Amino acid sequence: MFKIKDLQLLACLRENSRQRLTKISRRTQLPVSTIFDKISSYKNFARFTTIVNFATIGYTTKVHLLLKAGKDDKDRLEKYLENSENINSLYRINNGFDYMAEGIFKTIRDVEEFLDCIEGSFNIKDKEMHYVIDDIKRESFLSRPDIVVAP
C-alpha cells in the first residue's frame, strides 16, 4: 500500500516529471536518495509518456465514440480499434455499449470515413459520437502534491 509520501512523490512527477530531484525533495520532505530509489522502483509499473496538443500538428478533431457490436464481431472490432492509428484510447464499458474510444482526426470528414469503414466491416448495433470542443481538465488525477491526502 502506498503511503502519503509516495503519493506526494507521484503527484510531483505527474505535475512535472522533468523537475530536479532536489526540488521534489524540498516539496515532499524526502531525501534525494530515497526519491531516486523510489523512482527506479516505479519503472516496474509505469511508462513515461508525453501529452501532445494534437491540434498543433494538424489533428484538430477529437471525438469520443460509443460502440455496441454484434455478438460475433466484438473481438474483431476490438482488435481493429486497438490497431487503428486514429484511436488514442480504447475502453471496454457497459450500460448498453461495448466500447468507448477516443479518436483523433484531422477533419470531421475523416471521422465520417472512419465510421463508414467500421459500419461496412462490422455489425454495429448502436453508436454515439460526441465531438470534444475543448479540454477543460485533462490528466490531472494525482498531479497536485499540495492536495494529496492519505489513502
Phi and psi in degrees as GROMACS dihedral restraints (atoms count N, CA, C in turn):
[ dihedral_restraints ]
;  ai    aj    ak    al  type     phi  dphi    fc
    3     4     5     6     1   -78.2    20    10
    4     5     6     7     1   141.5    20    10
    6     7     8     9     1   -93.1    20    10
    7     8     9    10     1   168.8    20    10
    9    10    11    12     1   -60.8    20    10
   10    11    12    13     1   -35.7    20    10
   12    13    14    15     1   -65.5    20    10
   13    14    15    16     1   -37.2    20    10
   15    16    17    18     1   -63.7    20    10
   16    17    18    19     1   -43.4    20    10
   18    19    20    21     1   -65.9    20    10
   19    20    21    22     1   -38.2    20    10
   21    22    23    24     1   -64.7    20    10
   22    23    24    25     1   -39.9    20    10
   24    25    26    27     1   -63.3    20    10
   25    26    27    28     1   -46.9    20    10
   27    28    29    30     1   -60.0    20    10
   28    29    30    31     1   -40.5    20    10
   30    31    32    33     1   -63.7    20    10
   31    32    33    34     1   -40.8    20    10
   33    34    35    36     1   -61.4    20    10
   34    35    36    37     1   -42.9    20    10
   36    37    38    39     1   -66.9    20    10
   37    38    39    40     1   -38.9    20    10
   39    40    41    42     1   -69.5    20    10
   40    41    42    43     1   -31.8    20    10
   42    43    44    45     1   -68.1    20    10
   43    44    45    46     1   -45.9    20    10
   45    46    47    48     1  -160.7    20    10
   46    47    48    49     1    97.9    20    10
   48    49    50    51     1   -73.8    20    10
   49    50    51    52     1    -6.9    20    10
   51    52    53    54     1   -99.4    20    10
   52    53    54    55     1     1.6    20    10
   54    55    56    57     1   -71.3    20    10
   55    56    57    58     1   155.2    20    10
   57    58    59    60     1   -67.7    20    10
   58    59    60    61     1   146.8    20    10
   60    61    62    63     1   -61.6    20    10
   61    62    63    64     1   -31.8    20    10
   63    64    65    66     1   -64.9    20    10
   64    65    66    67     1   -36.6    20    10
   66    67    68    69     1   -68.0    20    10
   67    68    69    70     1   -42.8    20    10
   69    70    71    72     1   -62.4    20    10
   70    71    72    73     1   -39.6    20    10
   72    73    74    75     1   -60.0    20    10
   73    74    75    76     1   -43.9    20    10
   75    76    77    78     1   -63.0    20    10
   76    77    78    79     1   -39.7    20    10
   78    79    80    81     1   -73.6    20    10
   79    80    81    82     1   -34.6    20    10
   81    82    83    84     1  -100.2    20    10
   82    83    84    85     1   -10.4    20    10
   84    85    86    87     1    62.4    20    10
   85    86    87    88     1    31.8    20    10
   87    88    89    90     1  -110.6    20    10
   88    89    90    91     1   144.9    20    10
   90    91    92    93     1   -64.7    20    10
   91    92    93    94     1   148.9    20    10
   93    94    95    96     1   -57.6    20    10
   94    95    96    97     1   -40.1    20    10
   96    97    98    99     1   -63.1    20    10
   97    98    99   100     1   -38.0    20    10
   99   100   101   102     1   -66.8    20    10
  100   101   102   103     1   -42.3    20    10
  102   103   104   105     1   -61.0    20    10
  103   104   105   106     1   -45.6    20    10
  105   106   107   108     1   -58.7    20    10
  106   107   108   109     1   -46.0    20    10
  108   109   110   111     1   -62.7    20    10
  109   110   111   112     1   -42.6    20    10
  111   112   113   114     1   -65.4    20    10
  112   113   114   115     1   -43.0    20    10
  114   115   116   117     1   -62.4    20    10
  115   116   117   118     1   -40.6    20    10
  117   118   119   120     1   -61.0    20    10
  118   119   120   121     1   -39.1    20    10
  120   121   122   123     1   -72.4    20    10
  121   122   123   124     1   -26.7    20    10
  123   124   125   126     1   -67.6    20    10
  124   125   126   127     1   -23.2    20    10
  126   127   128   129     1   -60.5    20    10
  127   128   129   130     1   -17.9    20    10
  129   130   131   132     1   -73.1    20    10
  130   131   132   133     1   -23.2    20    10
  132   133   134   135     1  -130.6    20    10
  133   134   135   136     1     5.9    20    10
  135   136   137   138     1  -125.6    20    10
  136   137   138   139     1   157.9    20    10
  138   139   140   141     1  -127.3    20    10
  139   140   141   142     1   150.5    20    10
  141   142   143   144     1  -100.9    20    10
  142   143   144   145     1   127.1    20    10
  144   145   146   147     1  -132.0    20    10
  145   146   147   148     1   168.3    20    10
  147   148   149   150     1  -113.8    20    10
  148   149   150   151     1   135.5    20    10
  150   151   152   153     1   -91.3    20    10
  151   152   153   154     1   120.0    20    10
  153   154   155   156     1  -102.8    20    10
  154   155   156   157     1   137.9    20    10
  156   157   158   159     1   -85.9    20    10
  157   158   159   160     1    95.7    20    10
  159   160   161   162     1   -62.4    20    10
  160   161   162   163     1   -27.4    20    10
  162   163   164   165     1   -61.8    20    10
  163   164   165   166     1   -31.9    20    10
  165   166   167   168     1   -69.6    20    10
  166   167   168   169     1   -16.7    20    10
  168   169   170   171     1  -112.2    20    10
  169   170   171   172     1    18.5    20    10
  171   172   173   174     1    97.2    20    10
  172   173   174   175     1    -1.1    20    10
  174   175   176   177     1   -99.8    20    10
  175   176   177   178     1    89.0    20    10
  177   178   179   180     1   -95.9    20    10
  178   179   180   181     1    -5.7    20    10
  180   181   182   183     1  -114.3    20    10
  181   182   183   184     1   118.9    20    10
  183   184   185   186     1  -117.4    20    10
  184   185   186   187     1   132.7    20    10
  186   187   188   189     1  -135.6    20    10
  187   188   189   190     1   141.8    20    10
  189   190   191   192     1  -103.8    20    10
  190   191   192   193     1   124.6    20    10
  192   193   194   195     1  -109.4    20    10
  193   194   195   196     1   134.3    20    10
  195   196   197   198     1  -111.6    20    10
  196   197   198   199     1   124.5    20    10
  198   199   200   201     1  -129.4    20    10
  199   200   201   202     1   136.7    20    10
  201   202   203   204     1  -118.9    20    10
  202   203   204   205     1   120.3    20    10
  204   205   206   207     1  -102.6    20    10
  205   206   207   208     1   156.2    20    10
  207   208   209   210     1   -62.8    20    10
  208   209   210   211     1   154.0    20    10
  210   211   212   213     1   -53.3    20    10
  211   212   213   214     1   -41.1    20    10
  213   214   215   216     1   -77.4    20    10
  214   215   216   217     1   -15.1    20    10
  216   217   218   219     1  -103.9    20    10
  217   218   219   220     1    -3.0    20    10
  219   220   221   222     1   -58.0    20    10
  220   221   222   223     1   -49.6    20    10
  222   223   224   225     1   -65.8    20    10
  223   224   225   226     1   -42.5    20    10
  225   226   227   228     1   -64.4    20    10
  226   227   228   229     1   -41.6    20    10
  228   229   230   231     1   -63.5    20    10
  229   230   231   232     1   -43.0    20    10
  231   232   233   234     1   -59.4    20    10
  232   233   234   235     1   -46.6    20    10
  234   235   236   237     1   -61.1    20    10
  235   236   237   238     1   -42.0    20    10
  237   238   239   240     1   -61.5    20    10
  238   239   240   241     1   -47.2    20    10
  240   241   242   243     1   -66.1    20    10
  241   242   243   244     1   -38.6    20    10
  243   244   245   246     1   -60.0    20    10
  244   245   246   247     1   -35.6    20    10
  246   247   248   249     1   -93.8    20    10
  247   248   249   250     1    -3.4    20    10
  249   250   251   252     1   -75.5    20    10
  250   251   252   253     1   130.9    20    10
  252   253   254   255     1   -69.1    20    10
  253   254   255   256     1   -19.0    20    10
  255   256   257   258     1   -86.5    20    10
  256   257   258   259     1   -13.0    20    10
  258   259   260   261     1   -91.6    20    10
  259   260   261   262     1   116.6    20    10
  261   262   263   264     1   -85.3    20    10
  262   263   264   265     1   -41.5    20    10
  264   265   266   267     1  -139.5    20    10
  265   266   267   268     1   144.5    20    10
  267   268   269   270     1  -138.0    20    10
  268   269   270   271     1   133.2    20    10
  270   271   272   273     1  -132.6    20    10
  271   272   273   274     1   143.9    20    10
  273   274   275   276     1   -91.1    20    10
  274   275   276   277     1   128.9    20    10
  276   277   278   279     1  -129.8    20    10
  277   278   279   280     1  -178.2    20    10
  279   280   281   282     1  -128.4    20    10
  280   281   282   283     1  -158.1    20    10
  282   283   284   285     1    61.0    20    10
  283   284   285   286     1    50.5    20    10
  285   286   287   288     1    96.2    20    10
  286   287   288   289     1   -11.0    20    10
  288   289   290   291     1  -128.2    20    10
  289   290   291   292     1   158.4    20    10
  291   292   293   294     1   -96.7    20    10
  292   293   294   295     1   -38.5    20    10
  294   295   296   297     1  -136.0    20    10
  295   296   297   298     1   148.3    20    10
  297   298   299   300     1  -123.3    20    10
  298   299   300   301     1   128.7    20    10
  300   301   302   303     1  -129.1    20    10
  301   302   303   304     1   140.9    20    10
  303   304   305   306     1  -101.3    20    10
  304   305   306   307     1   119.5    20    10
  306   307   308   309     1  -110.3    20    10
  307   308   309   310     1   143.7    20    10
  309   310   311   312     1  -119.5    20    10
  310   311   312   313     1   122.4    20    10
  312   313   314   315     1  -135.1    20    10
  313   314   315   316     1   161.3    20    10
  315   316   317   318     1   -75.9    20    10
  316   317   318   319     1   -41.6    20    10
  318   319   320   321     1  -139.2    20    10
  319   320   321   322     1   165.4    20    10
  321   322   323   324     1   -63.5    20    10
  322   323   324   325     1   -34.5    20    10
  324   325   326   327     1   -59.4    20    10
  325   326   327   328     1   -39.4    20    10
  327   328   329   330     1   -62.7    20    10
  328   329   330   331     1   -37.8    20    10
  330   331   332   333     1   -62.0    20    10
  331   332   333   334     1   -47.8    20    10
  333   334   335   336     1   -61.3    20    10
  334   335   336   337     1   -41.8    20    10
  336   337   338   339     1   -64.8    20    10
  337   338   339   340     1   -39.6    20    10
  339   340   341   342     1   -61.0    20    10
  340   341   342   343     1   -46.9    20    10
  342   343   344   345     1   -66.8    20    10
  343   344   345   346     1   -38.5    20    10
  345   346   347   348     1   -60.1    20    10
  346   347   348   349     1   -41.0    20    10
  348   349   350   351     1   -63.7    20    10
  349   350   351   352     1   -44.3    20    10
  351   352   353   354     1   -63.6    20    10
  352   353   354   355     1   -47.1    20    10
  354   355   356   357     1   -67.0    20    10
  355   356   357   358     1   -27.5    20    10
  357   358   359   360     1   -78.6    20    10
  358   359   360   361     1   -23.6    20    10
  360   361   362   363     1  -101.8    20    10
  361   362   363   364     1   -21.4    20    10
  363   364   365   366     1  -132.1    20    10
  364   365   366   367     1   156.5    20    10
  366   367   368   369     1   -84.6    20    10
  367   368   369   370     1    93.4    20    10
  369   370   371   372     1   -93.3    20    10
  370   371   372   373     1   114.6    20    10
  372   373   374   375     1   -78.4    20    10
  373   374   375   376     1   -36.3    20    10
  375   376   377   378     1  -156.4    20    10
  376   377   378   379     1   150.9    20    10
  378   379   380   381     1  -151.6    20    10
  379   380   381   382     1   150.5    20    10
  381   382   383   384     1  -135.8    20    10
  382   383   384   385     1   142.6    20    10
  384   385   386   387     1  -121.9    20    10
  385   386   387   388     1   137.2    20    10
  387   388   389   390     1  -132.8    20    10
  388   389   390   391     1   112.4    20    10
  390   391   392   393     1   -78.4    20    10
  391   392   393   394     1   134.1    20    10
  393   394   395   396     1   -87.0    20    10
  394   395   396   397     1   120.0    20    10
  396   397   398   399     1   -85.8    20    10
  397   398   399   400     1   -42.2    20    10
  399   400   401   402     1  -154.8    20    10
  400   401   402   403     1   138.6    20    10
  402   403   404   405     1   -79.9    20    10
  403   404   405   406     1   117.5    20    10
  405   406   407   408     1   -92.0    20    10
  406   407   408   409     1   -46.1    20    10
  408   409   410   411     1  -139.7    20    10
  409   410   411   412     1   127.9    20    10
  411   412   413   414     1  -143.8    20    10
  412   413   414   415     1   132.1    20    10
  414   415   416   417     1    49.6    20    10
  415   416   417   418     1    50.8    20    10
  417   418   419   420     1  -114.2    20    10
  418   419   420   421     1    -2.8    20    10
  420   421   422   423     1   -61.8    20    10
  421   422   423   424     1   129.9    20    10
  423   424   425   426     1    55.3    20    10
  424   425   426   427     1    46.8    20    10
  426   427   428   429     1  -124.3    20    10
  427   428   429   430     1     7.4    20    10
  429   430   431   432     1  -124.6    20    10
  430   431   432   433     1    99.0    20    10
  432   433   434   435     1   -59.4    20    10
  433   434   435   436     1   -27.9    20    10
  435   436   437   438     1   -71.0    20    10
  436   437   438   439     1   -16.4    20    10
  438   439   440   441     1  -117.0    20    10
  439   440   441   442     1    11.2    20    10
  441   442   443   444     1   -68.0    20    10
  442   443   444   445     1   131.1    20    10
  444   445   446   447     1  -116.4    20    10
  445   446   447   448     1   162.0    20    10
  447   448   449   450     1   -63.0    20    10
  448   449   450   451     1   140.2    20    10
